[in-house]
């Protein structure tokens, strides 16, 4: 099949390039213009959807507005002395209030000064507990569609920080205002995602290009993996836009698939272009032109076509197995109940398949069109210092070199290597025992944004308006819920409990619980959720809120984790067996990669929970990031495993003994693996430069995984274990061995 693809691409390269250009144009148009339905960034969601079929999801469903009431925008005013000149302040607030009440789609504006009794409990709830501010409750018109609601929120925020403040500062010069609403919080997160994406790519792409130029010795060859990466990401964004019509696609997913798309496209492009140059060097050596000028004209075109066909048949097969393995690893997320994981899995699988499709069609098409241009020496090779660097790290076409020498040293002392690496990975893995997972959408807001400042002020100074630490819906009236309320009030750290009829639901009571905790999803809040859920009452009740959602999220993920692991195990066993014909190699890969994954998770947790190396200190890793690290990290580890095993098995099938096959395979693939790892680490660290903590955790975690896998595991541990196992590496039961021989396609 791959030989057929190679022939088709080499004969009609223009057709494939034009087809990709048309696809890219169409998908980019969908992603950025949206054809009247809004572009991708506008259609992404930033809300934290609860896990289906859980108590927290039930509470969220019951307490969500049914759309009959208008959305409320809270304008938080600070820097006002509430006790100096009350009459003058009331007059200034009245003037300022009129700038909000006159806005389009604003139904009403309420503050403590506009109420009939400013001394009432309802009025006092709108005044700061510290006496230095107040809030305006701006209610929007009911029934607004998404576009009008967005526009109304933006108008209120702009007016609050503009005309409203101008009027108020006539009386209180130090006043500041911050608009807060669900819509505005989501917008702030969405903007941060875009900024971090642009920041990450602006840092990582130039570094990746420089490294690729040094590896390949020229701009043309270096640009091919990046072209494939950009095309894969943009087409993937268009596909993601289509997914928004059937799924709620979270804004974080865009950064996630960008990271994965860059990583895989560079990995695959690097392997493919290196293999092509190897095939070309071998062809020139066999024809006697290895030390002279390459052929020209039709002879050169024929030579390029032959090398492209063989490269697609070999490297194309390797990257396809790798992509399928990664897609299956990511597909393990589909069995998890949380919608976020399903959309991450769908988006990541799409971009993985696009990366490999571009590698086996777009990249060889461009290579064919470039012809002899990729053979010509780069002007950089004439610069002495750069020439030395390029010779040291450039792709190699020799069976003997640094990596084969390294392999032979490992072969001489395999048990020592295995013990040392096992100790190192065990030390890295040790922090996993104390790993905490957390989920708090509030932490994704930009730290210094106006909406975050306003949100924090409400939480600290306005207990009646603050987001409850815990929300409980009881299926009874307020009188029937009195016993449960009393039990909750008696709990430690509980500072405020209110019970009120649940709007829109007869005989239901909403109990709001505020706790004196520094972390709304920390251990104190989680323990309180567990204690409340363990309480007994003569009526049903459901416990929700951020800590409850986090608990349900983690429990649901752990509950389905064995099924996710089973999918990955079966996929790896089947795909690696189809590639190598061995049953031992896939089993060994599962064990080693699992060990490496746990070690990398432990190191990541240690870095963030301790705030080491200048990273922000956190109380744990984001739950969905842990799942992504597991899926993506295992997939990338299998990526390098496939690169290495593909070459080793080639030499094994060619008749070399096990140790020689390992040495030659490592020599051919070792430089590709380490070069790819260096570039991918640069890409991941580029995304760490952004502000969003979750993306920092993903970037750092994947960096550690790739670095550990490409050095400790692939260069040392795998050759050592293959040396110890010897010919057992290639064992399979006779029925399976016969099946492999029957269906194996010779390249």
C-alpha positions as semicolon CSV with decimal commas, in nm:
position;residue;x (nm);y (nm);z (nm)
1;X;0,000;0,000;0,000
2;X;0,273;0,247;0,092
3;X;0,466;0,170;-0,227
4;X;0,150;0,248;-0,422
5;X;0,108;0,578;-0,236
6;X;0,472;0,666;-0,303
7;X;0,430;0,601;-0,676
8;X;0,111;0,807;-0,694
9;X;0,269;1,099;-0,511
10;X;0,593;1,094;-0,712
11;X;0,405;1,083;-1,044
12;X;0,148;1,354;-0,968
13;X;0,303;1,581;-0,704
14;X;0,125;1,894;-0,831
15;X;-0,216;1,728;-0,784
16;X;-0,142;1,648;-0,419
17;X;0,002;1,994;-0,344
18;X;-0,299;2,166;-0,503
19;X;-0,539;1,938;-0,315
20;X;-0,373;2,024;0,016
21;X;-0,373;2,396;-0,073
22;X;-0,747;2,385;-0,146
23;X;-0,816;2,192;0,174
24;X;-0,603;2,435;0,373
25;X;-0,782;2,738;0,224
26;X;-1,126;2,593;0,296
27;X;-1,050;2,487;0,653
28;X;-0,868;2,812;0,738
29;X;-1,170;3,004;0,609
30;X;-1,399;2,801;0,835
31;X;-1,171;2,842;1,137
32;X;-1,121;3,218;1,106
33;X;-1,435;3,340;0,925
34;X;-1,698;3,082;1,013
35;X;-1,924;3,149;0,712
36;X;-2,166;3,353;0,920
37;X;-2,162;3,116;1,218
38;X;-1,867;3,271;1,399
39;X;-1,503;3,171;1,379
40;X;-1,345;2,900;1,590
41;X;-1,236;3,134;1,870
42;X;-1,590;3,269;1,899
43;X;-1,743;2,921;1,912
44;X;-1,513;2,780;2,181
45;X;-1,644;2,755;2,536
46;X;-1,458;2,843;2,854
47;X;-1,707;2,708;3,106
48;X;-1,630;2,410;3,326
49;X;-1,894;2,156;3,224
50;X;-1,976;1,916;3,510
51;X;-1,934;1,541;3,473
52;X;-2,257;1,377;3,348
53;X;-2,462;1,157;3,581
54;X;-2,311;1,299;3,900
55;X;-2,449;1,493;4,195
56;X;-2,262;1,809;4,095
57;X;-2,408;1,787;3,745
58;X;-2,757;1,754;3,894
59;X;-2,705;2,067;4,107
60;X;-2,564;2,259;3,810
61;X;-2,862;2,159;3,596
62;X;-3,117;2,262;3,861
63;X;-2,952;2,596;3,941
64;X;-2,876;2,707;3,585
65;X;-3,101;2,979;3,453
66;X;-3,369;2,863;3,212
67;X;-3,323;3,177;3,004
68;X;-3,642;3,351;3,120
69;X;-3,442;3,584;3,345
70;X;-3,180;3,820;3,211
71;X;-2,814;3,766;3,288
72;X;-2,663;3,972;3,569
73;X;-2,339;4,165;3,529
74;X;-2,185;4,266;3,861
75;X;-1,995;4,595;3,851
76;X;-1,757;4,599;4,148
77;X;-1,652;4,946;4,263
78;X;-1,351;4,986;4,491
79;X;-1,148;5,277;4,628
80;X;-1,450;5,466;4,764
81;X;-1,476;5,589;5,126
82;X;-1,832;5,485;5,210
83;X;-1,843;5,689;5,533
84;X;-1,727;6,030;5,406
85;X;-2,002;6,259;5,274
86;X;-2,280;5,998;5,223
87;X;-2,510;6,249;5,053
88;X;-2,245;6,353;4,802
89;X;-2,158;5,989;4,733
90;X;-2,524;5,900;4,675
91;X;-2,557;6,183;4,426
92;X;-2,240;6,081;4,241
93;X;-2,352;5,717;4,226
94;X;-2,691;5,824;4,091
95;X;-2,523;6,017;3,810
96;X;-2,287;5,732;3,734
97;X;-2,572;5,479;3,745
98;X;-2,750;5,656;3,463
99;X;-2,458;5,576;3,227
100;X;-2,536;5,206;3,276
101;X;-2,915;5,213;3,285
102;X;-2,930;5,390;2,949
103;X;-2,735;5,118;2,767
104;X;-2,902;4,903;2,503
105;X;-3,032;4,564;2,632
106;X;-2,994;4,669;2,998
107;X;-3,319;4,600;3,184
108;X;-3,230;4,743;3,526
109;X;-2,944;4,864;3,745
110;X;-2,957;4,825;4,123
111;X;-2,727;4,932;4,404
112;X;-2,761;5,002;4,776
113;X;-2,827;5,373;4,711
114;X;-3,123;5,305;4,480
115;X;-3,314;5,089;4,728
116;X;-3,607;5,227;4,932
117;X;-3,433;5,135;5,257
118;X;-3,052;5,172;5,231
119;X;-3,022;5,023;5,580
120;X;-3,198;4,698;5,489
121;X;-3,017;4,365;5,485
122;X;-3,061;4,346;5,107
123;X;-2,897;4,687;5,065
124;X;-2,612;4,610;5,304
125;X;-2,534;4,296;5,098
126;X;-2,435;4,529;4,813
127;X;-2,186;4,721;5,028
128;X;-1,826;4,609;5,086
129;X;-1,760;4,446;5,421
130;X;-1,449;4,666;5,446
131;X;-1,642;4,986;5,381
132;X;-1,436;5,079;5,075
133;X;-1,676;5,002;4,790
134;X;-2,008;4,878;4,661
135;X;-2,152;4,687;4,367
136;X;-2,395;4,765;4,087
137;X;-2,615;4,474;3,979
138;X;-2,682;4,524;3,608
139;X;-2,959;4,296;3,479
140;X;-2,967;4,242;3,104
141;X;-3,283;4,198;2,903
142;X;-3,423;3,845;2,897
143;X;-3,410;3,624;2,588
144;X;-3,095;3,768;2,433
145;X;-2,922;3,545;2,179
146;X;-2,550;3,473;2,211
147;X;-2,438;3,763;1,993
148;X;-2,657;4,024;2,165
149;X;-2,564;3,890;2,509
150;X;-2,195;3,915;2,420
151;X;-2,239;4,270;2,291
152;X;-2,438;4,374;2,599
153;X;-2,175;4,235;2,836
154;X;-1,902;4,418;2,646
155;X;-2,097;4,745;2,656
156;X;-2,150;4,721;3,031
157;X;-1,780;4,643;3,094
158;X;-1,662;4,925;2,866
159;X;-1,902;5,176;3,020
160;X;-1,820;5,069;3,377
161;X;-1,451;5,131;3,321
162;X;-1,514;5,447;3,119
163;X;-1,813;5,682;3,150
164;X;-1,929;5,535;3,481
165;X;-1,590;5,591;3,646
166;X;-1,559;5,939;3,495
167;X;-1,884;6,038;3,664
168;X;-1,799;5,870;3,996
169;X;-1,449;6,014;4,018
170;X;-1,595;6,363;4,043
171;X;-1,663;6,258;4,404
172;X;-1,417;5,969;4,460
173;X;-1,096;6,030;4,260
174;X;-0,941;5,693;4,356
175;X;-1,239;5,482;4,249
176;X;-1,200;5,182;4,016
177;X;-1,463;4,958;3,860
178;X;-1,452;4,597;3,741
179;X;-1,731;4,420;3,552
180;X;-1,784;4,050;3,629
181;X;-2,017;3,798;3,464
182;X;-2,006;3,443;3,333
183;X;-1,972;3,578;2,979
184;X;-1,691;3,816;3,069
185;X;-1,503;3,546;3,262
186;X;-1,525;3,317;2,959
187;X;-1,406;3,596;2,730
188;X;-1,103;3,665;2,950
189;X;-1,006;3,297;2,942
190;X;-1,059;3,280;2,565
191;X;-0,838;3,583;2,507
192;X;-0,568;3,434;2,727
193;X;-0,581;3,112;2,524
194;X;-0,529;3,311;2,202
195;X;-0,247;3,515;2,354
196;X;-0,073;3,206;2,491
197;X;-0,113;3,028;2,158
198;X;0,042;3,320;1,970
199;X;0,314;3,354;2,234
200;X;0,396;2,983;2,227
201;X;0,418;2,963;1,849
202;X;0,616;3,287;1,819
203;X;0,879;3,140;2,054
204;X;0,880;2,776;1,946
205;X;0,860;2,798;1,567
206;X;1,174;3,012;1,513
207;X;1,374;2,793;1,751
208;X;1,247;2,479;1,577
209;X;1,341;2,625;1,239
210;X;1,696;2,708;1,351
211;X;1,747;2,357;1,491
212;X;1,607;2,198;1,175
213;X;1,840;2,409;0,960
214;X;2,137;2,289;1,165
215;X;2,021;1,928;1,144
216;X;1,949;1,928;0,770
217;X;2,207;2,184;0,667
218;X;1,965;2,393;0,463
219;X;1,647;2,598;0,475
220;X;1,447;2,398;0,220
221;X;1,480;2,062;0,395
222;X;1,432;2,228;0,734
223;X;1,113;2,400;0,622
224;X;0,933;2,081;0,517
225;X;0,845;1,958;0,870
226;X;0,731;2,307;0,969
227;X;0,516;2,342;0,657
228;X;0,353;2,012;0,745
229;X;0,304;2,130;1,104
230;X;0,138;2,457;1,004
231;X;-0,088;2,285;0,750
232;X;-0,188;2,013;0,998
233;X;-0,272;2,266;1,271
234;X;-0,473;2,497;1,044
235;X;-0,668;2,212;0,885
236;X;-0,718;2,067;1,232
237;X;-0,859;2,402;1,349
238;X;-1,109;2,388;1,064
239;X;-1,208;2,035;1,165
240;X;-1,240;2,154;1,524
241;X;-1,473;2,432;1,405
242;X;-1,697;2,163;1,254
243;X;-1,691;1,973;1,586
244;X;-1,830;2,277;1,768
245;X;-2,168;2,212;1,605
246;X;-2,202;1,873;1,775
247;X;-1,984;1,911;2,088
248;X;-1,894;2,183;2,338
249;X;-1,529;2,240;2,250
250;X;-1,326;2,393;2,531
251;X;-1,085;2,675;2,450
252;X;-0,789;2,488;2,607
253;X;-0,819;2,222;2,339
254;X;-0,683;2,464;2,079
255;X;-0,352;2,491;2,264
256;X;-0,347;2,117;2,327
257;X;-0,388;2,020;1,961
258;X;-0,141;2,290;1,855
259;X;0,123;2,143;2,085
260;X;0,052;1,789;1,964
261;X;0,030;1,892;1,598
262;X;0,367;2,066;1,611
263;X;0,527;1,774;1,794
264;X;0,404;1,501;1,561
265;X;0,453;1,696;1,237
266;X;0,812;1,778;1,329
267;X;0,878;1,420;1,444
268;X;0,734;1,267;1,130
269;X;0,880;1,527;0,895
270;X;1,225;1,489;1,048
271;X;1,214;1,111;1,012
272;X;1,078;1,127;0,658
273;X;1,321;1,386;0,523
274;X;1,616;1,213;0,693
275;X;1,516;0,878;0,542
276;X;1,480;1,038;0,200
277;X;1,830;1,187;0,222
278;X;1,959;0,848;0,335
279;X;1,797;0,675;0,037
280;X;1,934;0,942;-0,195
281;X;2,286;0,906;-0,053
282;X;2,270;0,528;-0,092
283;X;2,146;0,563;-0,450
284;X;2,425;0,805;-0,539
285;X;2,684;0,579;-0,374
286;X;2,561;0,275;-0,568
287;X;2,568;0,467;-0,895
288;X;2,921;0,590;-0,829
289;X;2,820;0,954;-0,791
290;X;2,855;0,970;-0,415
291;X;3,168;1,183;-0,429
292;X;3,080;1,391;-0,734
293;X;2,801;1,600;-0,874
294;X;2,452;1,449;-0,873
295;X;2,285;1,366;-1,206
296;X;2,083;1,635;-1,382
297;X;1,772;1,657;-1,594
298;X;1,550;1,352;-1,636
299;X;1,808;1,129;-1,466
300;X;1,780;1,339;-1,151
301;X;1,398;1,338;-1,168
302;X;1,395;0,959;-1,196
303;X;1,638;0,930;-0,906
304;X;1,422;1,156;-0,688
305;X;1,107;0,959;-0,774
306;X;1,271;0,626;-0,686
307;X;1,393;0,763;-0,354
308;X;1,054;0,914;-0,275
309;X;0,880;0,582;-0,343
310;X;1,120;0,391;-0,117
311;X;1,095;0,658;0,154
312;X;0,716;0,643;0,157
313;X;0,734;0,262;0,165
314;X;0,968;0,262;0,466
315;X;0,943;0,586;0,664
316;X;0,581;0,630;0,556
317;X;0,496;0,290;0,698
318;X;0,681;0,373;1,022
319;X;0,507;0,707;1,081
320;X;0,170;0,552;0,996
321;X;0,216;0,285;1,262
322;X;0,327;0,557;1,500
323;X;0,024;0,776;1,425
324;X;-0,215;0,485;1,466
325;X;-0,055;0,397;1,799
326;X;-0,082;0,757;1,918
327;X;-0,440;0,787;1,794
328;X;-0,532;0,472;1,985
329;X;-0,357;0,603;2,298
330;X;-0,555;0,925;2,270
331;X;-0,874;0,733;2,193
332;X;-0,849;0,591;2,543
333;X;-0,978;0,931;2,658
334;X;-1,306;0,870;2,472
335;X;-1,427;0,620;2,732
336;X;-1,399;0,880;3,008
337;X;-1,736;1,032;3,092
338;X;-1,631;1,397;3,098
339;X;-1,718;1,581;2,772
340;X;-1,387;1,769;2,782
341;X;-1,192;1,445;2,739
342;X;-1,405;1,341;2,444
343;X;-1,338;1,667;2,262
344;X;-0,967;1,656;2,348
345;X;-0,951;1,299;2,214
346;X;-1,138;1,390;1,897
347;X;-0,927;1,700;1,828
348;X;-0,596;1,530;1,907
349;X;-0,677;1,221;1,700
350;X;-0,771;1,443;1,406
351;X;-0,447;1,640;1,419
352;X;-0,240;1,320;1,461
353;X;-0,396;1,168;1,150
354;X;-0,353;1,495;0,960
355;X;0,015;1,504;1,058
356;X;0,079;1,157;0,919
357;X;-0,136;1,216;0,611
358;X;0,065;1,528;0,534
359;X;0,390;1,339;0,592
360;X;0,311;1,063;0,341
361;X;0,150;1,285;0,075
362;X;0,230;1,657;0,108
363;X;0,595;1,631;0,214
364;X;0,696;1,379;-0,058
365;X;0,506;1,586;-0,317
366;X;0,709;1,894;-0,228
367;X;1,030;1,687;-0,226
368;X;0,951;1,561;-0,575
369;X;0,886;1,913;-0,701
370;X;1,205;2,048;-0,543
371;X;1,410;1,778;-0,713
372;X;1,782;1,846;-0,699
373;X;1,744;2,155;-0,479
374;X;1,749;1,939;-0,166
375;X;2,077;1,782;-0,281
376;X;2,270;2,103;-0,331
377;X;2,501;2,206;-0,044
378;X;2,366;2,485;0,171
379;X;2,558;2,817;0,181
380;X;2,569;2,762;0,557
381;X;2,802;2,466;0,505
382;X;3,072;2,710;0,396
383;X;3,077;2,881;0,737
384;X;3,347;2,698;0,943
385;X;3,181;2,710;1,286
386;X;2,834;2,629;1,158
387;X;2,974;2,355;0,932
388;X;3,124;2,185;1,238
389;X;2,792;2,201;1,426
390;X;2,600;2,072;1,124
391;X;2,840;1,781;1,087
392;X;2,803;1,696;1,457
393;X;2,424;1,698;1,476
394;X;2,318;1,654;1,114
395;X;2,134;1,349;0,985
396;X;2,355;1,049;0,920
397;X;2,363;0,791;0,644
398;X;2,623;0,565;0,801
399;X;2,575;0,237;0,987
400;X;2,860;0,332;1,220
401;X;2,891;0,634;1,443
402;X;2,829;0,770;1,790
403;X;2,503;0,584;1,851
404;X;2,631;0,249;1,732
405;X;2,932;0,291;1,963
406;X;2,698;0,385;2,247
407;X;2,489;0,077;2,179
408;X;2,792;-0,150;2,185
409;X;2,894;-0,010;2,524
410;X;2,542;-0,073;2,652
411;X;2,558;-0,426;2,510
412;X;2,877;-0,484;2,708
413;X;2,716;-0,385;3,042
414;X;2,337;-0,429;3,005
415;X;2,257;-0,518;3,367
416;X;2,444;-0,220;3,508
417;X;2,261;0,012;3,267
418;X;1,923;-0,138;3,355
419;X;1,979;-0,104;3,730
420;X;2,108;0,256;3,708
421;X;1,820;0,369;3,483
422;X;1,563;0,188;3,700
423;X;1,696;0,371;4,008
424;X;1,686;0,708;3,829
425;X;1,329;0,655;3,706
426;X;1,221;0,534;4,051
427;X;1,353;0,853;4,211
428;X;1,167;1,061;3,951
429;X;0,847;0,861;4,009
430;X;0,846;0,887;4,389
431;X;0,646;1,218;4,410
432;X;0,353;1,047;4,235
433;X;0,253;0,898;4,571
434;X;0,161;1,246;4,695
435;X;0,027;1,385;4,365
436;X;-0,286;1,600;4,404
437;X;-0,525;1,658;4,116
438;X;-0,744;1,968;4,107
439;X;-1,000;2,136;3,882
440;X;-1,086;2,504;3,930
441;X;-1,195;2,706;3,629
442;X;-1,140;3,032;3,820
443;X;-0,764;2,976;3,814
444;X;-0,767;2,999;3,434
445;X;-0,864;3,368;3,440
446;X;-0,573;3,605;3,369
447;X;-0,418;3,693;3,703
448;X;-0,406;4,071;3,655
449;X;-0,721;4,117;3,449
450;X;-1,004;4,347;3,555
451;X;-1,254;4,061;3,563
452;X;-1,029;3,853;3,789
453;X;-0,978;4,148;4,025
454;X;-1,352;4,203;4,043
455;X;-1,422;3,836;4,101
456;X;-1,171;3,819;4,388
457;X;-1,317;4,131;4,552
458;X;-1,668;3,981;4,542
459;X;-1,542;3,658;4,697
460;X;-1,360;3,842;4,977
461;X;-1,590;4,137;5,056
462;X;-1,945;4,041;4,952
463;X;-2,049;3,715;5,123
464;X;-2,407;3,737;4,998
465;X;-2,291;3,766;4,636
466;X;-1,987;3,536;4,652
467;X;-1,984;3,207;4,466
468;X;-2,065;2,948;4,735
469;X;-1,792;2,704;4,828
470;X;-2,059;2,434;4,827
471;X;-2,412;2,441;4,684
472;X;-2,678;2,191;4,793
473;X;-3,019;2,137;4,640
474;X;-3,266;1,971;4,879
475;X;-3,594;1,826;4,755
476;X;-3,802;1,993;5,024
477;X;-3,906;2,340;5,133
478;X;-3,693;2,565;5,352
479;X;-3,864;2,437;5,668
480;X;-3,790;2,077;5,579
481;X;-3,428;2,165;5,502
482;X;-3,374;2,329;5,842
483;X;-3,221;2,017;5,998
484;X;-2,969;1,977;5,715
485;X;-2,884;2,347;5,733
486;X;-2,826;2,319;6,108
487;X;-2,591;2,022;6,063
488;X;-2,392;2,210;5,798
489;X;-2,363;2,523;6,015
490;X;-2,207;2,310;6,290
491;X;-1,918;2,204;6,061
492;X;-1,570;2,347;6,107
493;X;-1,461;2,629;5,873
494;X;-1,822;2,704;5,766
495;X;-1,877;3,081;5,796
496;X;-2,207;3,146;5,621
497;X;-2,505;2,924;5,531
498;X;-2,823;3,045;5,360
499;X;-3,130;2,853;5,250
500;X;-3,383;2,987;4,999
501;X;-3,645;2,847;4,762
502;X;-3,489;2,736;4,435
503;X;-3,625;2,963;4,160
504;X;-3,835;2,776;3,905
505;X;-3,863;2,459;4,114
506;X;-4,143;2,409;4,363
507;X;-4,061;2,233;4,691
508;X;-3,688;2,261;4,634
509;X;-3,440;2,454;4,847
510;X;-3,101;2,592;4,749
511;X;-2,851;2,585;5,037
512;X;-2,540;2,799;4,983
513;X;-2,235;2,733;5,199
514;X;-1,939;2,969;5,236
515;X;-1,626;2,834;5,405
516;X;-1,319;3,003;5,549
517;X;-1,073;2,827;5,317
518;X;-0,785;2,959;5,110
519;X;-0,850;2,711;4,830
520;X;-1,213;2,648;4,719
521;X;-1,113;2,310;4,575
522;X;-0,850;2,224;4,839
523;X;-0,857;1,935;5,081
524;X;-1,069;2,121;5,339
525;X;-1,344;2,189;5,085
526;X;-1,324;1,834;4,945
527;X;-1,350;1,687;5,295
528;X;-1,653;1,910;5,363
529;X;-1,821;1,779;5,046
530;X;-1,763;1,422;5,160
531;X;-1,902;1,497;5,508
532;X;-2,215;1,661;5,372
533;X;-2,276;1,377;5,127
534;X;-2,247;1,134;5,419
535;X;-2,518;1,319;5,615
536;X;-2,865;1,170;5,642
537;X;-3,194;1,352;5,593
538;X;-3,557;1,256;5,541
539;X;-3,547;1,407;5,191
540;X;-3,317;1,366;4,888
541;X;-3,041;1,623;4,841
542;X;-2,754;1,673;4,601
543;X;-2,418;1,840;4,670
544;X;-2,252;2,060;4,407
545;X;-2,006;2,345;4,371
546;X;-1,643;2,363;4,257
547;X;-1,505;2,113;4,510
548;X;-1,790;1,868;4,441
549;X;-1,737;1,900;4,065
550;X;-1,367;1,832;4,115
551;X;-1,441;1,524;4,327
552;X;-1,689;1,389;4,073
553;X;-1,451;1,466;3,786
554;X;-1,162;1,275;3,944
555;X;-1,378;0,983;4,055
556;X;-1,532;0,951;3,709
557;X;-1,188;0,959;3,548
558;X;-1,045;0,696;3,784
559;X;-1,355;0,482;3,743
560;X;-1,305;0,460;3,364
561;X;-0,925;0,462;3,369
562;X;-0,894;0,078;3,353
563;X;-1,101;0,072;3,032
564;X;-0,888;0,351;2,887
565;X;-0,572;0,157;2,977
566;X;-0,716;-0,159;2,819
567;X;-0,775;0,020;2,488
568;X;-0,417;0,146;2,488
569;X;-0,268;-0,193;2,580
570;X;-0,462;-0,381;2,312
571;X;-0,383;-0,121;2,047
572;X;-0,011;-0,122;2,125
573;X;0,006;-0,502;2,129
574;X;-0,171;-0,533;1,796
575;X;0,006;-0,250;1,613
576;X;0,358;-0,330;1,733
577;X;0,304;-0,697;1,658
578;X;0,193;-0,606;1,305
579;X;0,509;-0,399;1,265
580;X;0,766;-0,637;1,420
581;X;0,607;-0,982;1,426
582;X;0,706;-1,013;1,791
583;X;0,491;-1,049;2,101
584;X;0,777;-0,975;2,342
585;X;0,864;-0,635;2,196
586;X;0,514;-0,486;2,249
587;X;0,493;-0,622;2,604
588;X;0,837;-0,480;2,685
589;X;0,739;-0,145;2,532
590;X;0,425;-0,127;2,748
591;X;0,618;-0,194;3,068
592;X;0,906;0,044;2,993
593;X;0,687;0,325;2,861
594;X;0,451;0,294;3,157
595;X;0,747;0,318;3,396
596;X;0,882;0,622;3,208
597;X;0,538;0,786;3,212
598;X;0,497;0,751;3,589
599;X;0,849;0,886;3,643
600;X;0,776;1,192;3,429
601;X;0,447;1,259;3,608
602;X;0,629;1,241;3,940
603;X;0,894;1,489;3,828
604;X;0,629;1,727;3,695
605;X;0,433;1,713;4,020
606;X;0,751;1,779;4,219
607;X;0,837;2,084;4,010
608;X;0,496;2,252;4,036
609;X;0,394;2,152;4,387
610;X;0,732;2,272;4,513
611;X;0,760;2,575;4,281
612;X;1,107;2,466;4,166
613;X;1,309;2,609;3,874
614;X;1,110;2,933;3,881
615;X;0,779;2,766;3,799
616;X;0,462;2,887;3,974
617;X;0,382;2,692;4,288
618;X;0,051;2,508;4,272
619;X;-0,148;2,289;4,509
620;X;-0,156;2,010;4,252
621;X;-0,178;1,937;3,880
622;X;-0,492;2,007;3,680
623;X;-0,691;1,685;3,650
624;X;-0,743;1,701;3,276
625;X;-0,375;1,785;3,228
626;X;-0,278;1,465;3,414
627;X;-0,501;1,266;3,178
628;X;-0,356;1,447;2,874
629;X;-0,001;1,392;2,997
630;X;-0,075;1,022;3,035
631;X;-0,231;0,987;2,689
632;X;0,000;1,220;2,496
633;X;0,312;1,124;2,687
634;X;0,253;0,754;2,629
635;X;0,177;0,828;2,263
636;X;0,497;1,028;2,210
637;X;0,697;0,759;2,389
638;X;0,552;0,502;2,150
639;X;0,641;0,741;1,867
640;X;1,012;0,707;1,944
641;X;0,970;0,337;2,020
642;X;0,829;0,284;1,671
643;X;1,111;0,489;1,512
644;X;1,372;0,274;1,688
645;X;1,206;-0,064;1,648
646;X;1,132;-0,007;1,280
647;X;1,503;0,023;1,201
648;X;1,611;-0,254;1,437
649;X;1,356;-0,495;1,290
650;X;1,470;-0,402;0,936
651;X;1,822;-0,519;1,021
652;X;1,691;-0,825;1,205
653;X;1,488;-0,929;0,901
654;X;1,794;-0,861;0,683
655;X;1,979;-1,139;0,869
656;X;2,188;-0,954;1,128
657;X;2,211;-1,100;1,477
658;X;2,021;-0,934;1,762
659;X;2,306;-0,722;1,902
660;X;2,418;-0,603;1,559
661;X;2,060;-0,520;1,461
662;X;2,024;-0,315;1,780
663;X;2,352;-0,132;1,720
664;X;2,276;-0,050;1,356
665;X;1,913;0,038;1,429
666;X;2,014;0,274;1,708
667;X;2,277;0,437;1,487
668;X;2,023;0,500;1,211
669;X;1,744;0,622;1,439
670;X;1,930;0,757;1,745
671;X;2,019;1,087;1,588
672;X;1,667;1,128;1,452
673;X;1,518;1,056;1,794
674;X;1,749;1,292;1,983
675;X;1,719;1,566;1,720
676;X;1,341;1,537;1,717
677;X;1,336;1,540;2,096
678;X;1,550;1,856;2,109
679;X;1,316;2,033;1,868
680;X;1,002;1,913;2,046
681;X;1,142;2,025;2,381
682;X;1,196;2,370;2,230
683;X;0,836;2,368;2,106
684;X;0,696;2,263;2,442
685;X;0,906;2,515;2,634
686;X;0,777;2,784;2,398
687;X;0,425;2,717;2,525
688;X;0,550;2,728;2,884
689;X;0,628;3,097;2,827
690;X;0,254;3,176;2,832
691;X;0,049;3,270;3,139
692;X;-0,206;2,989;3,167
693;X;-0,101;2,746;3,441
694;X;-0,267;2,443;3,279
695;X;-0,070;2,490;2,955
696;X;0,250;2,545;3,154
697;X;0,190;2,212;3,328
698;X;0,125;2,039;2,996
699;X;0,436;2,191;2,836
700;X;0,666;2,110;3,128
701;X;0,523;1,760;3,171
702;X;0,564;1,671;2,804
703;X;0,913;1,824;2,802
704;X;1,020;1,597;3,088
705;X;0,858;1,296;2,924
706;X;1,025;1,354;2,588
707;X;1,365;1,432;2,743
708;X;1,361;1,123;2,966
709;X;1,228;0,899;2,692
710;X;1,473;1,011;2,424
711;X;1,778;0,973;2,650
712;X;1,739;0,739;2,945
713;X;1,486;0,508;2,784
714;X;1,545;0,494;2,408
715;X;1,927;0,528;2,407
716;X;2,007;0,320;2,715
717;X;1,725;0,117;2,868
718;X;1,577;-0,025;2,547
719;X;1,912;-0,142;2,401
720;X;2,005;-0,290;2,741
721;X;1,680;-0,489;2,771
722;X;1,701;-0,604;2,410
723;X;2,055;-0,724;2,476
724;X;1,946;-0,925;2,780
725;X;1,650;-1,076;2,596
726;X;1,854;-1,162;2,288
727;X;1,661;-1,365;2,032
728;X;1,361;-1,379;2,267
729;X;1,293;-1,021;2,152
730;X;1,151;-1,165;1,832
731;X;0,947;-1,451;1,978
732;X;0,582;-1,507;1,901
733;X;0,363;-1,818;1,923
734;X;0,372;-2,018;1,600
735;X;0,011;-1,937;1,498
736;X;0,078;-1,564;1,540
737;X;0,416;-1,588;1,368
738;X;0,252;-1,764;1,074
739;X;-0,018;-1,498;1,061
740;X;0,245;-1,224;1,059
741;X;0,442;-1,389;0,779
742;X;0,125;-1,430;0,577
743;X;0,006;-1,072;0,597
744;X;0,339;-0,891;0,612
745;X;0,388;-0,659;0,321
746;X;0,740;-0,651;0,189
747;X;0,870;-0,300;0,130
